[in-house]
């Protein structure tokens, strides 16, 4: 297990090599003397020459490997810049191996804003030990008396340059049609900004994203803020239409074109004339339909099944997929020429786990909606979340994204007896994650992607979660159920295997 310390370089640290009698060793050198770390990753917003001299001095004192990550902050209290730099630094330090790494963040070097960001990251995105040091008290673990989450990231973490403000004439007008897309994260703000830009044009749009991320909601927002808003948007789930009916459904058919074609019928393209056609799960289309779709996009006309003459259509296509179409092209399942026709503007919706700060907003919004849905039911009582329930929701990875969060809140609202939804209600509402490929843990194939540490983690997480559920959160009882010596030992296991308490 690698032990890594990540810290900002502070002015006191830089003074330490030449002014030891005045400032002491500085927080970083003091930490390396007191604790054993395999690696030290330093974020530095000082001149390279000063940092290089400090690192050289540090390496004469400690065998710890030192890596420097230069950063150029516009100010020592620019929360947004500090947050982004810290995330970049930790990602590099982890090197894609978070399970084999024990992290520690040093709170003492740098500005209070830097320390605040370390606390936020250490309690949420990157679980880590928080340490502090001083000449008087030495090096010790910082005691943070309550759990923090990205839900409480201050507004200062948003970009300070007003990238979404209307100060620039190049920006499109504010579009209230996008107000249903609840977000505060930078990645979603950038996505909405791009969607607003493309909405006022009639070019095809390809929306990519995992299931449950809200691809159709984004497509409808684009349509509502487009010049085509007065006409319909017609949504078609390409994966739900039987293959033998796809051409008829999309392009229409003439009377007598096939058995049961008793009258001529418009297809979805003709029905959407003047408006928008949303092709959901476009990656599911069979090859024959892809060929015809390509011609429609190229020529702006459809030929009904059984017809000989084309019909002109004026349709804006917004396609969506939860597949990676470039991989589908490589596998020969999707036409490359069609991809480039559809992918004039590509919008990729990030999964919920990557939308820092959005989960809390969505919890409030979706819970309010769930309460409103249930308001007409007999015996309705307005429900609120307990602190424990909220923390459990905030710490869940949400593989099913926003849709999973929405349905979990609906279930928790039903399971709760009183006016407050408890952590136990949320645990019961969360769906278990199915094991990969449904394989038995003792029957997984060796080699390839097999990982013994990951398998052990899967088993430990499974039984720890079961024990916590069956013990209704009582750690002493849960420890007995899984054969651990005490609730303190159980707490260590829960932390090690990232199981929410």
Secondary structure, DSSP 8 states (H G I E B T S, - for coil): -EEEEEEE--HHHHHHTT-HHHHTT-HHHHHHHHS--SEEEEEE-S-HHHHHHHHHHHHHH--SEEEEEE---S-TT-HHHHHHHHHHHHHHHHTT-GGGEEEEEE-SSS-HHHHHHHHHHHHTTS--EEEEEETTTEEEE----S---GGG--GGGS-TT-TTSS-STTS----GGGTTS---SHHHHHHHHHHHHHHTS---EEEE--TTS-HHHHHHHHHHTSTTTTS-EEEEEGGGS-GGGHHHHHH-B-TTSSTT--S-B--HHHHTTTSEEEEETGGG--HHHHHHHHHHHHHSEE--BT-SS-EE---EEEEEESS-HHHHHHTTSS-HHHHHHHTTEEEE---GGG-TTHHHHHHHHHHHHHHHHHTTSTT----EE-HHHHHHHHH---TTHHHHHHHHHHHHHHH--SSEE-HHHHHHHS-----GGG--TTS---STT--HHHHHHHHHHHHHHHHHHHTTT-HHHHHHHTT-S-HHHHHHHHHHTT---
